[in-house]
């Protein structure tokens, strides 16, 4: 099963502070964790995202498109980084996330979301309703 593992943004990640001694230590710990994911054959892709002040959103309304410049409000709802993993099941994904070093200086959250697979779109599948 493929899962997207989302590191939720915090005020610290939105400030984009990468060059502090605390961040250097966290990045080194995250590098070791990523190496373990690679060695286990789980990691397919992953990266950190720049703060939302560097981003844009495109709002759709029928044929209309509106571009909105960052930064975006509701920091808790933003994503600061991601991994794409191939795991046996959600329990394995949860076990790996529990091993993750805290990705932020303070309290933080990581969200795990399964990706749709082709089997989910086959007639009779109830995967889209779970």
N, C-alpha and C positions, 0 to 999 in steps of 0.2 A: 504494500500500500504506500502511496506517496502522500506526504504531508508537507504543508507549508508551515514553518515555525516562525512566528512573528515576534520580534522583540519590540515591545511597546515603547514609545518615546516618553521621555521625562523632560522636566525643565532643563536638566543638565544636558541631555542629548540635543535639545533644541538650541542650546547656546553653542554647541559645536566645539566644546573644549576638549581637544585631543592631546595637548602637549603639557599636561600637568603630571607630576610624579604619580599621583593616584591613578590617572588614566593609563599611564605607561604600564603600570603593574597589571591593571585589568586587561589591557590589550595583550600582554604576554600570556596571562592565564587563558584568555580566549583563544589565543593561537595554539596553546597546548590542547585545549578542548577540541578545537577544529581538527587537529592532527589525529586525535583519538577517533573522531567521527569518520575521517578518511580511512584510517586503519581498519575500522569496523565495516567499511564498505557502505556506509549509510549516506554520507554527504554527497549530494548531486550538484548543489550550487549554494552560494550564500555570500552575503556581503552586508556591510553597514551602509546606511543612507545618510547623506548630508542633511542638515536641518531643513525644515519645511520652508524657511526663508529663501532657499535656493530653488524651490519647486514651483510648479504651476498646477492648477486644476482646470480641467475643461468641463464645463457644465453643459449637458445636453437637454434640449427641450424641443422635441420633434426635430425639424431640420436645422434649428438654430444651435449655435455653439458660442459659449461665452468663456473667455480665458480669465482665470482669477489668479493673481500673483500671491505667493506665500509671503509672510508666514501665515499658517492656518491656526485658528483657535482650537480649543479642546485638545491640548497636548496629549492627554491620556488616550485619545482615539487615533493618534498618529503612529506610524511605524518607524522605528529607528534602524532596523536591520531585519534580515531574514535568512533562513536556510530552507532549502528544499531537500527533504530526506526521503529515502526509500527504506521503509521499516516493515516488519511482519504485521504489526497491528498497532492500535492506539496505545496499548499498554507499554509497548517497547518505546514509542515516542515519548510518553510521559516519563519513563525511567531515564531516558537520555536527557530530557530537559531538567530533571531533578539533579543530574550530575553537573549541569552547566554552572560556571561561576556567575555570580550576580553581574549582569552586563552593565549596570549603572552604579554610580557612587552610593545612591540611597535605595529606597524601596523601588522595585520594578516588577513588571509582569512580562511573561512570555505566553503567547497564545498558539495553540496547535490546531490547524484546520486541515482536514483531509481534502485532497483534490478529487474532482470527478474523474472517473475512469470510463473507458468506452462501455464497459458492462453496465454502468449506471444508466446509460441511454437506451438500453435494449428494452423492447416491449415487455411489460410485466415486472420491470424492476421498480422497487419502491425506494431505492437509494436516495432519490432526490427529495423525498418527503420526510426523511429522518432528521 
